[in-house]
Amino acid sequence: MSPVRGGTDVTPPGAAPAVSRGIAVLDALAASDTGTMTLSDLSRELGVPKSSTSAICTALELGGLVRRDDLGYSLGRKLVELGGSYLARLDQVSEFHRACLESPVFRDETLRLSTAAGIDTLCLARYEGHPAIRLTTNIGDRLPASSCAQGKALLARLDDSEIERLYYGIDELPRLTGRSRRTVPRLLKDIRLARARGYAVDEEESADSVMGLAVVVPTRGVRAPVLAISVTKHKSDWNDETREVLVGELKRVATMLGNPMATG
């Protein structure tokens, strides 16, 4: 339980209030539907003055635990870096690696397990078959959600209005290649298509000559992280039959990760 709820400080005796409130800030951001909160929102959530909340957020920002942009504060990349050793032992990460290794379809493919981070995705785990597609995405790295299959799959869980709010004030989207989507209306076309298909596609938008597919992992509960599994292939190895096989296996593995009682 967070040490601060609804303006009531329940900091245990002997605990440092500033640290407890810092934890409360991280909890609030993690529980936020959009992943972003303004200073005023955080101040109300903690029940402390904006000046005190600002000082806490500044310290967290300096440590990389939160990041700030025009929309407010969101969780920082440092949390992933600090949690690297924990993530290596996280059940779903272990299951992800095992599922890829045991899958006759994925054994030699390149896959990523990612989560949403505002308008980016964070890579939590990777599996590289033989030969692997050498991408720049390492554990803890971010990719623009608008330019990768896993990002579109995660965005597809939101309503169009929520996506527009997430990208409010951003006139041109980040570009990784010449095929990266440049505007929110163009991105929304991809998102609607992903919803209709049940999977998202990256057509050389995150790396030249590389295609990608992704699906979302069904969540295990309201507090569970929202995850997506993606697979990438060289464009030269891409065809409709391959895509159909990969999508089917992505959905099977995603269901298995989302439901620990499901059989492989």
Residue pairs with C-beta under 8 A, 6 or more apart in sequence:
1 10
2 23
2 24
2 27
2 28
3 9
3 10
3 11
3 12
3 15
3 20
3 21
3 23
3 24
4 10
4 11
4 20
4 21
4 24
4 45
4 46
4 47
4 48
5 24
6 47
7 44
7 46
7 47
8 47
9 17
9 20
9 47
11 17
11 20
12 20
18 56
18 59
21 46
21 48
21 52
21 53
21 56
22 56
22 59
22 60
22 65
24 45
24 46
25 42
25 46
25 53
25 56
25 57
25 60
25 66
25 73
26 60
26 65
26 66
26 75
26 79
28 37
28 41
28 42
28 45
28 46
29 35
29 36
29 37
29 42
29 66
29 73
29 74
29 75
30 75
33 162
34 118
34 162
34 165
34 166
35 74
35 75
35 116
35 117
35 118
36 69
36 71
36 72
36 73
36 74
36 118
36 166
37 45
37 72
37 73
37 74
38 71
38 72
38 73
39 50
39 53
39 54
39 57
39 72
39 73
40 50
41 72
42 53
42 57
42 73
43 49
43 50
43 52
43 53
46 53
57 66
57 68
57 73
60 66
60 76
61 67
61 68
61 73
61 76
63 76
63 78
64 76
64 77
64 78
64 81
65 75
65 76
65 78
65 79
66 73
66 74
66 75
66 76
67 73
67 74
67 75
67 76
67 77
68 74
69 118
70 169
71 168
71 169
74 117
74 118
75 117
77 117
77 122
77 140
77 142
80 87
80 122
80 124
80 139
80 140
81 140
84 139
84 140
87 93
87 124
87 125
87 139
91 260
92 113
92 217
92 227
92 257
93 113
93 124
93 125
95 256
95 257
95 260
96 111
96 113
96 125
96 127
96 229
96 253
96 257
97 125
97 127
99 106
99 253
99 256
99 257
99 264
100 106
100 107
100 109
100 111
100 127
100 129
100 253
101 107
101 127
102 264
103 249
103 253
105 245
105 246
105 249
106 127
106 129
106 231
106 249
106 253
107 129
108 129
108 130
108 131
109 127
109 129
109 231
109 232
109 233
109 246
110 126
110 127
110 128
110 129
110 132
110 133
110 135
110 231
110 232
110 233
111 126
111 127
111 229
111 230
111 231
111 232
112 123
112 125
112 126
112 127
112 137
112 150
112 229
112 230
112 232
113 123
113 124
113 125
113 126
113 227
113 228
113 229
114 121
114 122
114 123
114 124
114 143
114 150
114 151
114 154
114 227
114 228
114 230
115 121
115 122
115 124
115 154
115 225
115 226
115 227
115 228
116 122
116 145
116 151
116 154
116 155
116 226
117 142
118 166
119 144
119 145
119 146
119 166
119 167
119 170
120 142
120 143
120 144
120 145
120 151
121 142
121 143
121 144
121 145
121 148
121 150
121 151
121 154
121 228
122 140
122 141
122 142
123 137
123 138
123 139
123 140
123 141
123 142
123 143
124 139
124 227
125 139
126 137
126 138
126 139
133 210
133 232
133 233
133 234
135 206
135 207
135 210
135 232
136 207
137 143
143 150
143 151
143 176
143 206
144 151
144 173
144 174
144 176
144 180
145 151
145 152
145 154
145 155
146 152
146 155
146 173
146 174
146 180
146 181
146 187
147 173
147 174
147 175
147 176
147 177
147 180
147 181
147 202
147 205
147 206
148 202
148 205
148 206
148 212
148 214
148 230
149 199
149 200
149 201
149 202
149 212
149 213
149 214
149 230
149 232
150 200
150 212
150 214
150 228
150 229
150 230
151 200
151 228
152 187
152 190
152 191
152 194
152 200
152 201
152 202
152 214
153 194
153 199
153 200
153 214
153 215
153 216
153 228
153 230
154 216
154 226
154 228
155 163
155 166
155 187
155 191
156 191
156 194
156 195
156 200
156 216
157 216
157 226
158 166
160 188
160 191
160 192
163 184
163 187
163 188
163 191
164 184
164 188
167 173
167 184
167 187
170 184
171 183
172 182
172 183
173 180
173 181
173 182
173 183
173 184
173 187
174 180
175 182
176 205
176 206
176 207
177 204
177 205
177 206
177 207
177 208
179 203
179 204
179 205
180 205
180 206
181 187
181 190
181 205
190 200
190 201
191 200
193 201
194 200
194 201
198 215
198 247
198 251
199 213
199 214
199 215
199 247
199 250
199 251
200 213
200 214
200 215
201 211
201 212
201 213
202 210
202 211
202 212
202 213
202 214
202 230
202 232
203 211
204 210
204 211
204 235
206 212
207 232
209 234
209 235
209 236
210 232
210 233
210 234
210 235
211 232
211 233
211 234
211 235
211 238
212 230
212 231
212 232
212 233
213 230
213 231
213 243
213 246
213 247
213 250
214 228
214 229
214 230
214 231
214 250
215 228
215 229
215 247
215 250
215 251
215 254
216 226
216 227
216 228
216 254
217 226
217 227
217 228
217 229
217 254
217 257
217 258
218 254
218 255
218 258
218 259
219 225
219 226
219 258
220 258
220 259
220 260
227 257
229 250
229 253
229 254
229 257
230 250
231 246
231 250
233 242
233 246
255 262
256 262
256 263
256 264
